[in-house]
Amino acid sequence: MGQYFKLVNAEKKEVVNLPQGIKLPEIMSSGLSGQVVTYLLFDGPFDGTTLLDRLYNEHDEQVQDGIDKKIEAEKKLEEERKNDEEGKLRMLESAIRYTDDHPFEPEDADLSDLQRFPQQVIDKYEEKYERRVYSVYRKDNKNWDRSKMKRTVCAGFYTGEDAICGRWAGDDVRIVGDYADNDLYSAMDGTVVVRLNNGELAEWTGPHPEAEEPLESNEYSTRARMLNRDAEPGDMVRANRLDCGQKHAEFVEYKENEWDDITASVYHEMARYMPDKFGELADNVGDPDIVFGSGRNER
């Protein structure tokens, strides 16, 4: 049958099901598996990282707060530039120098009497004034371009804080096999509790067992058929994981473990990051447990 593998974070107790197979040759030949691992291990700020600002919606609370603060900072800069008389004088001197067909020299610049200059000089000065004084984050109609500001604001965010991107950076991350001499592979399963024929309780670590229906039995064995559903208290289940001398036992309960399967969360965020490339990843994994920007994705 071969050995099966899972991508795990031993520190956070999280597991991701790789998208194209669970045996080593399948994992090694899968480009997607490597991309999933890379996405989780990215370590750095969003600044200069193309497209990562796509992870944020313009209406996310922290993005809105960041944009509002950016607008206030830009307004202060605009006021400073409007009150910079020396700077405005240099703009007028430049407009005179680089406009033809008039008798004025740069040293003739006088902000208190603009109307003495020809219209082409005034137009040039006002063009320079617009570019120099008003923020680059304003549209032509002087409204704020919040989409443009979003990219700058998101550059100050850090991977792994609100994003799955970089969530596992610096952690004990492994692709662990079920033959490994540790409990990591089985630890991701829960604990099965059964009652033996002598009335004693026994347990093992594994997936939720399937219920079986006895067909015939004797003192040595029981024939049964699978019912294709998870066992419920009182059902009969296979007990071949136990060294107890009996093949079946009465199911008592299944205890969930502390591990989280974050596969859906990873795939949904990768689809949000590059929908053309990873959009199909999110199609068949259900809803994400970690919603982007919810504050539940802390390093």
ChimeraX commands (.cxc) that place a marker at each C-alpha (Angstrom):
marker #1 position 0.00,0.00,0.00 radius 0.5
marker #1 position 2.87,2.39,0.69 radius 0.5
marker #1 position 3.30,5.11,3.24 radius 0.5
marker #1 position 0.85,8.00,3.49 radius 0.5
marker #1 position 1.86,11.55,4.40 radius 0.5
marker #1 position 0.30,14.66,5.91 radius 0.5
marker #1 position 1.53,18.26,6.05 radius 0.5
marker #1 position 1.52,19.22,9.73 radius 0.5
marker #1 position 2.51,22.01,12.08 radius 0.5
marker #1 position 3.59,20.26,15.28 radius 0.5
marker #1 position 3.58,23.51,17.29 radius 0.5
marker #1 position 0.20,24.89,16.29 radius 0.5
marker #1 position -1.30,21.39,16.02 radius 0.5
marker #1 position -2.64,22.07,12.54 radius 0.5
marker #1 position -2.82,19.86,9.47 radius 0.5
marker #1 position -3.30,20.61,5.76 radius 0.5
marker #1 position -4.33,17.94,3.27 radius 0.5
marker #1 position -2.11,18.34,0.23 radius 0.5
marker #1 position -4.09,18.75,-2.99 radius 0.5
marker #1 position -2.60,16.14,-5.31 radius 0.5
marker #1 position -1.98,12.88,-3.49 radius 0.5
marker #1 position -0.77,11.58,-0.14 radius 0.5
marker #1 position 2.10,9.30,-1.20 radius 0.5
marker #1 position 5.62,10.68,-1.57 radius 0.5
marker #1 position 5.90,10.30,-5.38 radius 0.5
marker #1 position 2.55,12.07,-5.78 radius 0.5
marker #1 position 3.62,14.90,-3.46 radius 0.5
marker #1 position 7.02,15.30,-5.14 radius 0.5
marker #1 position 5.49,15.45,-8.62 radius 0.5
marker #1 position 2.79,17.92,-7.59 radius 0.5
marker #1 position 3.51,21.57,-8.25 radius 0.5
marker #1 position 0.49,22.53,-6.14 radius 0.5
marker #1 position 1.82,20.79,-3.03 radius 0.5
marker #1 position 5.01,22.84,-3.13 radius 0.5
marker #1 position 3.02,26.03,-3.67 radius 0.5
marker #1 position 0.85,25.32,-0.61 radius 0.5
marker #1 position 3.96,24.79,1.54 radius 0.5
marker #1 position 5.60,27.96,0.15 radius 0.5
marker #1 position 2.49,30.00,0.88 radius 0.5
marker #1 position 2.40,28.85,4.50 radius 0.5
marker #1 position 6.13,29.45,5.11 radius 0.5
marker #1 position 6.45,32.93,3.56 radius 0.5
marker #1 position 8.13,35.21,6.10 radius 0.5
marker #1 position 8.17,38.94,5.50 radius 0.5
marker #1 position 6.11,42.11,5.20 radius 0.5
marker #1 position 3.57,42.59,2.45 radius 0.5
marker #1 position 5.62,45.59,1.29 radius 0.5
marker #1 position 6.99,44.91,-2.19 radius 0.5
marker #1 position 5.15,41.58,-2.47 radius 0.5
marker #1 position 3.08,41.72,-5.62 radius 0.5
marker #1 position -0.64,40.99,-5.31 radius 0.5
marker #1 position -0.71,40.18,-1.57 radius 0.5
marker #1 position -2.85,43.26,-0.94 radius 0.5
marker #1 position -5.60,41.34,-2.76 radius 0.5
marker #1 position -6.07,39.41,0.47 radius 0.5
marker #1 position -7.57,42.51,1.99 radius 0.5
marker #1 position -10.92,43.93,1.04 radius 0.5
marker #1 position -11.10,47.72,0.92 radius 0.5
marker #1 position -13.91,47.50,3.49 radius 0.5
marker #1 position -11.99,45.36,6.02 radius 0.5
marker #1 position -11.95,47.24,9.31 radius 0.5
marker #1 position -8.20,47.52,9.68 radius 0.5
marker #1 position -7.84,48.59,6.05 radius 0.5
marker #1 position -10.47,51.30,6.54 radius 0.5
marker #1 position -8.69,52.49,9.69 radius 0.5
marker #1 position -5.35,52.50,7.89 radius 0.5
marker #1 position -6.74,54.47,4.94 radius 0.5
marker #1 position -8.41,57.01,7.23 radius 0.5
marker #1 position -5.12,57.58,9.06 radius 0.5
marker #1 position -3.30,57.86,5.73 radius 0.5
marker #1 position -5.79,60.49,4.54 radius 0.5
marker #1 position -5.25,62.58,7.68 radius 0.5
marker #1 position -1.48,62.39,7.19 radius 0.5
marker #1 position -1.81,63.39,3.52 radius 0.5
marker #1 position -4.04,66.36,4.44 radius 0.5
marker #1 position -1.38,67.65,6.82 radius 0.5
marker #1 position 1.25,67.37,4.09 radius 0.5
marker #1 position -1.03,69.26,1.69 radius 0.5
marker #1 position -1.47,72.07,4.21 radius 0.5
marker #1 position 2.26,72.30,4.72 radius 0.5
marker #1 position 2.82,72.56,0.97 radius 0.5
marker #1 position 0.08,75.18,0.58 radius 0.5
marker #1 position 1.78,77.32,3.22 radius 0.5
marker #1 position 5.24,76.85,1.77 radius 0.5
marker #1 position 5.69,80.27,0.16 radius 0.5
marker #1 position 9.27,79.57,-0.84 radius 0.5
marker #1 position 8.24,76.38,-2.57 radius 0.5
marker #1 position 5.42,78.11,-4.45 radius 0.5
marker #1 position 7.84,80.86,-5.52 radius 0.5
marker #1 position 10.20,78.25,-6.98 radius 0.5
marker #1 position 7.26,76.79,-8.90 radius 0.5
marker #1 position 6.48,80.19,-10.40 radius 0.5
marker #1 position 10.14,80.73,-11.30 radius 0.5
marker #1 position 10.17,77.35,-13.04 radius 0.5
marker #1 position 6.95,78.18,-14.91 radius 0.5
marker #1 position 8.52,81.42,-16.18 radius 0.5
marker #1 position 11.75,79.65,-17.15 radius 0.5
marker #1 position 10.08,76.88,-19.11 radius 0.5
marker #1 position 7.39,78.91,-20.88 radius 0.5
marker #1 position 8.15,80.67,-24.18 radius 0.5
marker #1 position 7.02,83.90,-25.81 radius 0.5
marker #1 position 7.07,86.32,-22.89 radius 0.5
marker #1 position 9.52,88.98,-21.65 radius 0.5
marker #1 position 9.80,87.80,-18.01 radius 0.5
marker #1 position 12.78,86.23,-16.24 radius 0.5
marker #1 position 12.64,83.83,-13.26 radius 0.5
marker #1 position 13.80,86.61,-10.94 radius 0.5
marker #1 position 10.63,88.54,-11.87 radius 0.5
marker #1 position 8.52,85.96,-10.04 radius 0.5
marker #1 position 6.05,87.57,-7.64 radius 0.5
marker #1 position 3.23,85.57,-6.05 radius 0.5
marker #1 position 1.37,88.69,-4.96 radius 0.5
marker #1 position 0.75,89.77,-8.55 radius 0.5
marker #1 position 0.21,86.68,-10.68 radius 0.5
marker #1 position -2.05,88.48,-13.15 radius 0.5
marker #1 position 0.88,90.44,-14.56 radius 0.5
marker #1 position 2.15,87.24,-16.20 radius 0.5
marker #1 position 0.79,85.85,-19.46 radius 0.5
marker #1 position -1.81,83.10,-19.23 radius 0.5
marker #1 position 0.59,80.40,-20.37 radius 0.5
marker #1 position 2.84,81.13,-17.39 radius 0.5
marker #1 position -0.13,81.09,-14.99 radius 0.5
marker #1 position -1.35,77.81,-16.48 radius 0.5
marker #1 position 2.10,76.29,-16.09 radius 0.5
marker #1 position 2.35,77.48,-12.49 radius 0.5
marker #1 position -1.09,76.09,-11.62 radius 0.5
marker #1 position -0.19,72.75,-13.22 radius 0.5
marker #1 position 2.96,72.57,-11.08 radius 0.5
marker #1 position 1.00,73.69,-8.02 radius 0.5
marker #1 position -1.53,70.89,-8.54 radius 0.5
marker #1 position 1.18,68.24,-8.85 radius 0.5
marker #1 position 3.29,69.57,-5.98 radius 0.5
marker #1 position 0.65,70.49,-3.40 radius 0.5
marker #1 position -2.06,67.86,-3.76 radius 0.5
marker #1 position -1.55,64.27,-2.71 radius 0.5
marker #1 position -0.80,61.60,-5.31 radius 0.5
marker #1 position -3.68,59.70,-3.69 radius 0.5
marker #1 position -6.27,62.17,-5.00 radius 0.5
marker #1 position -8.21,61.55,-8.18 radius 0.5
marker #1 position -8.58,64.18,-10.89 radius 0.5
marker #1 position -11.77,65.39,-9.17 radius 0.5
marker #1 position -9.78,65.76,-5.90 radius 0.5
marker #1 position -11.62,62.89,-4.19 radius 0.5
marker #1 position -9.44,60.37,-2.38 radius 0.5
marker #1 position -8.46,57.24,-4.32 radius 0.5
marker #1 position -9.01,54.71,-1.52 radius 0.5
marker #1 position -8.18,51.74,-3.76 radius 0.5
marker #1 position -4.76,53.21,-4.49 radius 0.5
marker #1 position -4.23,54.00,-0.81 radius 0.5
marker #1 position -5.18,50.41,0.09 radius 0.5
marker #1 position -2.04,49.06,-1.58 radius 0.5
marker #1 position 0.18,51.39,0.43 radius 0.5
marker #1 position -1.65,50.70,3.69 radius 0.5
marker #1 position -1.46,46.92,3.21 radius 0.5
marker #1 position 2.28,47.17,2.60 radius 0.5
marker #1 position 2.60,47.91,6.31 radius 0.5
marker #1 position 0.88,44.68,7.32 radius 0.5
marker #1 position 2.86,41.54,8.09 radius 0.5
marker #1 position 2.31,38.01,6.82 radius 0.5
marker #1 position 1.03,35.54,9.35 radius 0.5
marker #1 position -0.89,38.11,11.38 radius 0.5
marker #1 position -4.18,38.32,9.52 radius 0.5
marker #1 position -3.26,36.10,6.62 radius 0.5
marker #1 position -2.82,32.36,6.28 radius 0.5
marker #1 position 0.11,33.43,4.12 radius 0.5
marker #1 position 3.12,33.02,6.41 radius 0.5
marker #1 position 1.07,31.46,9.21 radius 0.5
marker #1 position 3.59,28.63,9.70 radius 0.5
marker #1 position 6.81,30.62,9.23 radius 0.5
marker #1 position 9.38,29.63,11.86 radius 0.5
marker #1 position 7.31,26.73,13.23 radius 0.5
marker #1 position 8.06,23.00,13.44 radius 0.5
marker #1 position 6.53,22.03,10.08 radius 0.5
marker #1 position 6.82,18.51,8.67 radius 0.5
marker #1 position 5.44,16.23,6.00 radius 0.5
marker #1 position 4.98,13.28,8.35 radius 0.5
marker #1 position 4.35,9.68,7.28 radius 0.5
marker #1 position 2.23,7.05,8.98 radius 0.5
marker #1 position 5.32,4.82,9.34 radius 0.5
marker #1 position 7.19,7.51,11.30 radius 0.5
marker #1 position 8.41,6.52,14.77 radius 0.5
marker #1 position 6.43,9.25,16.50 radius 0.5
marker #1 position 2.81,9.92,17.39 radius 0.5
marker #1 position 2.31,12.86,15.04 radius 0.5
marker #1 position 0.46,11.07,12.26 radius 0.5
marker #1 position -2.00,9.30,14.56 radius 0.5
marker #1 position -2.24,12.24,16.99 radius 0.5
marker #1 position -4.31,14.10,14.42 radius 0.5
marker #1 position -7.03,11.48,14.84 radius 0.5
marker #1 position -9.30,11.29,17.85 radius 0.5
marker #1 position -9.61,8.64,20.55 radius 0.5
marker #1 position -11.95,5.68,20.07 radius 0.5
marker #1 position -13.45,4.26,23.29 radius 0.5
marker #1 position -15.03,0.77,23.25 radius 0.5
marker #1 position -16.40,-1.74,25.79 radius 0.5
marker #1 position -14.91,-5.22,25.67 radius 0.5
marker #1 position -16.78,-8.46,26.28 radius 0.5
marker #1 position -15.57,-8.50,29.90 radius 0.5
marker #1 position -17.13,-5.06,30.48 radius 0.5
marker #1 position -13.84,-3.19,30.63 radius 0.5
marker #1 position -13.27,-0.02,28.59 radius 0.5
marker #1 position -10.42,0.17,26.08 radius 0.5
marker #1 position -9.30,2.87,23.67 radius 0.5
marker #1 position -7.02,3.63,20.73 radius 0.5
marker #1 position -6.09,6.63,18.62 radius 0.5
marker #1 position -7.56,6.71,15.13 radius 0.5
marker #1 position -10.36,7.98,12.91 radius 0.5
marker #1 position -14.01,7.66,13.86 radius 0.5
marker #1 position -14.83,3.96,13.29 radius 0.5
marker #1 position -17.60,2.72,11.05 radius 0.5
marker #1 position -20.54,0.84,12.48 radius 0.5
marker #1 position -20.91,-2.86,11.67 radius 0.5
marker #1 position -23.87,-5.21,11.88 radius 0.5
marker #1 position -23.26,-8.76,13.15 radius 0.5
marker #1 position -24.36,-11.50,10.79 radius 0.5
marker #1 position -23.41,-14.57,12.79 radius 0.5
marker #1 position -21.07,-15.31,15.66 radius 0.5
marker #1 position -19.65,-18.09,17.77 radius 0.5
marker #1 position -17.29,-18.27,20.68 radius 0.5
marker #1 position -14.33,-17.65,18.40 radius 0.5
marker #1 position -15.39,-14.94,15.93 radius 0.5
marker #1 position -18.16,-12.75,14.57 radius 0.5
marker #1 position -19.04,-12.19,10.93 radius 0.5
marker #1 position -20.32,-8.70,10.21 radius 0.5
marker #1 position -21.04,-6.26,7.41 radius 0.5
marker #1 position -20.14,-2.56,7.21 radius 0.5
marker #1 position -23.05,-0.12,7.54 radius 0.5
marker #1 position -21.18,2.76,5.80 radius 0.5
marker #1 position -21.79,5.27,8.58 radius 0.5
marker #1 position -19.96,6.53,11.65 radius 0.5
marker #1 position -20.52,4.37,14.69 radius 0.5
marker #1 position -22.89,5.57,17.40 radius 0.5
marker #1 position -22.90,4.48,21.07 radius 0.5
marker #1 position -24.04,0.86,21.28 radius 0.5
marker #1 position -22.96,-0.06,17.74 radius 0.5
marker #1 position -20.50,-2.84,17.06 radius 0.5
marker #1 position -17.10,-1.81,15.65 radius 0.5
marker #1 position -13.91,-3.59,14.71 radius 0.5
marker #1 position -11.42,-3.87,17.56 radius 0.5
marker #1 position -8.44,-5.11,15.57 radius 0.5
marker #1 position -6.38,-2.13,16.80 radius 0.5
marker #1 position -6.41,-3.72,20.26 radius 0.5
marker #1 position -4.51,-6.74,21.50 radius 0.5
marker #1 position -7.53,-8.00,23.39 radius 0.5
marker #1 position -8.32,-11.37,21.83 radius 0.5
marker #1 position -11.58,-10.21,20.18 radius 0.5
marker #1 position -12.24,-8.79,16.73 radius 0.5
marker #1 position -15.24,-6.60,17.61 radius 0.5
marker #1 position -16.33,-4.46,20.55 radius 0.5
marker #1 position -19.19,-2.17,21.56 radius 0.5
marker #1 position -18.61,1.46,20.57 radius 0.5
marker #1 position -18.85,3.90,23.50 radius 0.5
marker #1 position -17.64,7.31,22.25 radius 0.5
marker #1 position -15.25,9.17,19.99 radius 0.5
marker #1 position -13.17,11.95,21.58 radius 0.5
marker #1 position -12.07,14.70,19.22 radius 0.5
marker #1 position -8.43,15.80,19.44 radius 0.5
marker #1 position -6.80,19.23,19.78 radius 0.5
marker #1 position -5.64,19.34,16.17 radius 0.5
marker #1 position -7.27,21.60,13.59 radius 0.5
marker #1 position -7.60,20.82,9.90 radius 0.5
marker #1 position -7.07,24.22,8.23 radius 0.5
marker #1 position -7.12,22.91,4.66 radius 0.5
marker #1 position -10.24,24.88,3.69 radius 0.5
marker #1 position -8.85,28.09,5.19 radius 0.5
marker #1 position -5.56,27.74,3.28 radius 0.5
marker #1 position -7.20,26.93,-0.05 radius 0.5
marker #1 position -9.78,29.72,0.19 radius 0.5
marker #1 position -7.13,32.33,0.91 radius 0.5
marker #1 position -4.86,31.12,-1.91 radius 0.5
marker #1 position -7.88,31.37,-4.22 radius 0.5
marker #1 position -8.43,34.94,-3.03 radius 0.5
marker #1 position -4.77,35.78,-3.61 radius 0.5
marker #1 position -4.57,34.41,-7.17 radius 0.5
marker #1 position -8.05,33.38,-8.36 radius 0.5
marker #1 position -6.90,32.49,-11.88 radius 0.5
marker #1 position -4.22,30.17,-10.51 radius 0.5
marker #1 position -5.79,28.70,-7.38 radius 0.5
marker #1 position -9.52,29.33,-7.75 radius 0.5
marker #1 position -10.35,25.64,-8.16 radius 0.5
marker #1 position -8.63,24.76,-4.87 radius 0.5
marker #1 position -11.54,26.24,-2.91 radius 0.5
marker #1 position -14.28,24.49,-4.87 radius 0.5
marker #1 position -14.57,21.25,-2.90 radius 0.5
marker #1 position -13.20,21.88,0.59 radius 0.5
marker #1 position -16.14,23.52,2.34 radius 0.5
marker #1 position -16.14,26.83,4.18 radius 0.5
marker #1 position -12.97,28.13,5.86 radius 0.5
marker #1 position -12.72,27.95,9.65 radius 0.5
marker #1 position -10.31,30.90,9.80 radius 0.5
marker #1 position -11.97,33.85,8.09 radius 0.5
marker #1 position -9.46,36.32,6.74 radius 0.5
marker #1 position -9.12,39.42,8.89 radius 0.5
marker #1 position -11.15,37.92,11.74 radius 0.5
marker #1 position -8.27,38.23,14.20 radius 0.5
marker #1 position -8.27,34.46,14.78 radius 0.5
marker #1 position -5.13,33.96,12.71 radius 0.5
marker #1 position -2.47,34.99,15.22 radius 0.5
marker #1 position 1.14,33.89,14.96 radius 0.5
marker link #1:1,2 radius 0.2
marker link #1:2,3 radius 0.2
marker link #1:3,4 radius 0.2
marker link #1:4,5 radius 0.2
marker link #1:5,6 radius 0.2
marker link #1:6,7 radius 0.2
marker link #1:7,8 radius 0.2
marker link #1:8,9 radius 0.2
marker link #1:9,10 radius 0.2
marker link #1:10,11 radius 0.2
marker link #1:11,12 radius 0.2
marker link #1:12,13 radius 0.2
marker link #1:13,14 radius 0.2
marker link #1:14,15 radius 0.2
marker link #1:15,16 radius 0.2
marker link #1:16,17 radius 0.2
marker link #1:17,18 radius 0.2
marker link #1:18,19 radius 0.2
marker link #1:19,20 radius 0.2
marker link #1:20,21 radius 0.2
marker link #1:21,22 radius 0.2
marker link #1:22,23 radius 0.2
marker link #1:23,24 radius 0.2
marker link #1:24,25 radius 0.2
marker link #1:25,26 radius 0.2
marker link #1:26,27 radius 0.2
marker link #1:27,28 radius 0.2
marker link #1:28,29 radius 0.2
marker link #1:29,30 radius 0.2
marker link #1:30,31 radius 0.2
marker link #1:31,32 radius 0.2
marker link #1:32,33 radius 0.2
marker link #1:33,34 radius 0.2
marker link #1:34,35 radius 0.2
marker link #1:35,36 radius 0.2
marker link #1:36,37 radius 0.2
marker link #1:37,38 radius 0.2
marker link #1:38,39 radius 0.2
marker link #1:39,40 radius 0.2
marker link #1:40,41 radius 0.2
marker link #1:41,42 radius 0.2
marker link #1:42,43 radius 0.2
marker link #1:43,44 radius 0.2
marker link #1:44,45 radius 0.2
marker link #1:45,46 radius 0.2
marker link #1:46,47 radius 0.2
marker link #1:47,48 radius 0.2
marker link #1:48,49 radius 0.2
marker link #1:49,50 radius 0.2
marker link #1:50,51 radius 0.2
marker link #1:51,52 radius 0.2
marker link #1:52,53 radius 0.2
marker link #1:53,54 radius 0.2
marker link #1:54,55 radius 0.2
marker link #1:55,56 radius 0.2
marker link #1:56,57 radius 0.2
marker link #1:57,58 radius 0.2
marker link #1:58,59 radius 0.2
marker link #1:59,60 radius 0.2
marker link #1:60,61 radius 0.2
marker link #1:61,62 radius 0.2
marker link #1:62,63 radius 0.2
marker link #1:63,64 radius 0.2
marker link #1:64,65 radius 0.2
marker link #1:65,66 radius 0.2
marker link #1:66,67 radius 0.2
marker link #1:67,68 radius 0.2
marker link #1:68,69 radius 0.2
marker link #1:69,70 radius 0.2
marker link #1:70,71 radius 0.2
marker link #1:71,72 radius 0.2
marker link #1:72,73 radius 0.2
marker link #1:73,74 radius 0.2
marker link #1:74,75 radius 0.2
marker link #1:75,76 radius 0.2
marker link #1:76,77 radius 0.2
marker link #1:77,78 radius 0.2
marker link #1:78,79 radius 0.2
marker link #1:79,80 radius 0.2
marker link #1:80,81 radius 0.2
marker link #1:81,82 radius 0.2
marker link #1:82,83 radius 0.2
marker link #1:83,84 radius 0.2
marker link #1:84,85 radius 0.2
marker link #1:85,86 radius 0.2
marker link #1:86,87 radius 0.2
marker link #1:87,88 radius 0.2
marker link #1:88,89 radius 0.2
marker link #1:89,90 radius 0.2
marker link #1:90,91 radius 0.2
marker link #1:91,92 radius 0.2
marker link #1:92,93 radius 0.2
marker link #1:93,94 radius 0.2
marker link #1:94,95 radius 0.2
marker link #1:95,96 radius 0.2
marker link #1:96,97 radius 0.2
marker link #1:97,98 radius 0.2
marker link #1:98,99 radius 0.2
marker link #1:99,100 radius 0.2
marker link #1:100,101 radius 0.2
marker link #1:101,102 radius 0.2
marker link #1:102,103 radius 0.2
marker link #1:103,104 radius 0.2
marker link #1:104,105 radius 0.2
marker link #1:105,106 radius 0.2
marker link #1:106,107 radius 0.2
marker link #1:107,108 radius 0.2
marker link #1:108,109 radius 0.2
marker link #1:109,110 radius 0.2
marker link #1:110,111 radius 0.2
marker link #1:111,112 radius 0.2
marker link #1:112,113 radius 0.2
marker link #1:113,114 radius 0.2
marker link #1:114,115 radius 0.2
marker link #1:115,116 radius 0.2
marker link #1:116,117 radius 0.2
marker link #1:117,118 radius 0.2
marker link #1:118,119 radius 0.2
marker link #1:119,120 radius 0.2
marker link #1:120,121 radius 0.2
marker link #1:121,122 radius 0.2
marker link #1:122,123 radius 0.2
marker link #1:123,124 radius 0.2
marker link #1:124,125 radius 0.2
marker link #1:125,126 radius 0.2
marker link #1:126,127 radius 0.2
marker link #1:127,128 radius 0.2
marker link #1:128,129 radius 0.2
marker link #1:129,130 radius 0.2
marker link #1:130,131 radius 0.2
marker link #1:131,132 radius 0.2
marker link #1:132,133 radius 0.2
marker link #1:133,134 radius 0.2
marker link #1:134,135 radius 0.2
marker link #1:135,136 radius 0.2
marker link #1:136,137 radius 0.2
marker link #1:137,138 radius 0.2
marker link #1:138,139 radius 0.2
marker link #1:139,140 radius 0.2
marker link #1:140,141 radius 0.2
marker link #1:141,142 radius 0.2
marker link #1:142,143 radius 0.2
marker link #1:143,144 radius 0.2
marker link #1:144,145 radius 0.2
marker link #1:145,146 radius 0.2
marker link #1:146,147 radius 0.2
marker link #1:147,148 radius 0.2
marker link #1:148,149 radius 0.2
marker link #1:149,150 radius 0.2
marker link #1:150,151 radius 0.2
marker link #1:151,152 radius 0.2
marker link #1:152,153 radius 0.2
marker link #1:153,154 radius 0.2
marker link #1:154,155 radius 0.2
marker link #1:155,156 radius 0.2
marker link #1:156,157 radius 0.2
marker link #1:157,158 radius 0.2
marker link #1:158,159 radius 0.2
marker link #1:159,160 radius 0.2
marker link #1:160,161 radius 0.2
marker link #1:161,162 radius 0.2
marker link #1:162,163 radius 0.2
marker link #1:163,164 radius 0.2
marker link #1:164,165 radius 0.2
marker link #1:165,166 radius 0.2
marker link #1:166,167 radius 0.2
marker link #1:167,168 radius 0.2
marker link #1:168,169 radius 0.2
marker link #1:169,170 radius 0.2
marker link #1:170,171 radius 0.2
marker link #1:171,172 radius 0.2
marker link #1:172,173 radius 0.2
marker link #1:173,174 radius 0.2
marker link #1:174,175 radius 0.2
marker link #1:175,176 radius 0.2
marker link #1:176,177 radius 0.2
marker link #1:177,178 radius 0.2
marker link #1:178,179 radius 0.2
marker link #1:179,180 radius 0.2
marker link #1:180,181 radius 0.2
marker link #1:181,182 radius 0.2
marker link #1:182,183 radius 0.2
marker link #1:183,184 radius 0.2
marker link #1:184,185 radius 0.2
marker link #1:185,186 radius 0.2
marker link #1:186,187 radius 0.2
marker link #1:187,188 radius 0.2
marker link #1:188,189 radius 0.2
marker link #1:189,190 radius 0.2
marker link #1:190,191 radius 0.2
marker link #1:191,192 radius 0.2
marker link #1:192,193 radius 0.2
marker link #1:193,194 radius 0.2
marker link #1:194,195 radius 0.2
marker link #1:195,196 radius 0.2
marker link #1:196,197 radius 0.2
marker link #1:197,198 radius 0.2
marker link #1:198,199 radius 0.2
marker link #1:199,200 radius 0.2
marker link #1:200,201 radius 0.2
marker link #1:201,202 radius 0.2
marker link #1:202,203 radius 0.2
marker link #1:203,204 radius 0.2
marker link #1:204,205 radius 0.2
marker link #1:205,206 radius 0.2
marker link #1:206,207 radius 0.2
marker link #1:207,208 radius 0.2
marker link #1:208,209 radius 0.2
marker link #1:209,210 radius 0.2
marker link #1:210,211 radius 0.2
marker link #1:211,212 radius 0.2
marker link #1:212,213 radius 0.2
marker link #1:213,214 radius 0.2
marker link #1:214,215 radius 0.2
marker link #1:215,216 radius 0.2
marker link #1:216,217 radius 0.2
marker link #1:217,218 radius 0.2
marker link #1:218,219 radius 0.2
marker link #1:219,220 radius 0.2
marker link #1:220,221 radius 0.2
marker link #1:221,222 radius 0.2
marker link #1:222,223 radius 0.2
marker link #1:223,224 radius 0.2
marker link #1:224,225 radius 0.2
marker link #1:225,226 radius 0.2
marker link #1:226,227 radius 0.2
marker link #1:227,228 radius 0.2
marker link #1:228,229 radius 0.2
marker link #1:229,230 radius 0.2
marker link #1:230,231 radius 0.2
marker link #1:231,232 radius 0.2
marker link #1:232,233 radius 0.2
marker link #1:233,234 radius 0.2
marker link #1:234,235 radius 0.2
marker link #1:235,236 radius 0.2
marker link #1:236,237 radius 0.2
marker link #1:237,238 radius 0.2
marker link #1:238,239 radius 0.2
marker link #1:239,240 radius 0.2
marker link #1:240,241 radius 0.2
marker link #1:241,242 radius 0.2
marker link #1:242,243 radius 0.2
marker link #1:243,244 radius 0.2
marker link #1:244,245 radius 0.2
marker link #1:245,246 radius 0.2
marker link #1:246,247 radius 0.2
marker link #1:247,248 radius 0.2
marker link #1:248,249 radius 0.2
marker link #1:249,250 radius 0.2
marker link #1:250,251 radius 0.2
marker link #1:251,252 radius 0.2
marker link #1:252,253 radius 0.2
marker link #1:253,254 radius 0.2
marker link #1:254,255 radius 0.2
marker link #1:255,256 radius 0.2
marker link #1:256,257 radius 0.2
marker link #1:257,258 radius 0.2
marker link #1:258,259 radius 0.2
marker link #1:259,260 radius 0.2
marker link #1:260,261 radius 0.2
marker link #1:261,262 radius 0.2
marker link #1:262,263 radius 0.2
marker link #1:263,264 radius 0.2
marker link #1:264,265 radius 0.2
marker link #1:265,266 radius 0.2
marker link #1:266,267 radius 0.2
marker link #1:267,268 radius 0.2
marker link #1:268,269 radius 0.2
marker link #1:269,270 radius 0.2
marker link #1:270,271 radius 0.2
marker link #1:271,272 radius 0.2
marker link #1:272,273 radius 0.2
marker link #1:273,274 radius 0.2
marker link #1:274,275 radius 0.2
marker link #1:275,276 radius 0.2
marker link #1:276,277 radius 0.2
marker link #1:277,278 radius 0.2
marker link #1:278,279 radius 0.2
marker link #1:279,280 radius 0.2
marker link #1:280,281 radius 0.2
marker link #1:281,282 radius 0.2
marker link #1:282,283 radius 0.2
marker link #1:283,284 radius 0.2
marker link #1:284,285 radius 0.2
marker link #1:285,286 radius 0.2
marker link #1:286,287 radius 0.2
marker link #1:287,288 radius 0.2
marker link #1:288,289 radius 0.2
marker link #1:289,290 radius 0.2
marker link #1:290,291 radius 0.2
marker link #1:291,292 radius 0.2
marker link #1:292,293 radius 0.2
marker link #1:293,294 radius 0.2
marker link #1:294,295 radius 0.2
marker link #1:295,296 radius 0.2
marker link #1:296,297 radius 0.2
marker link #1:297,298 radius 0.2
marker link #1:298,299 radius 0.2
view
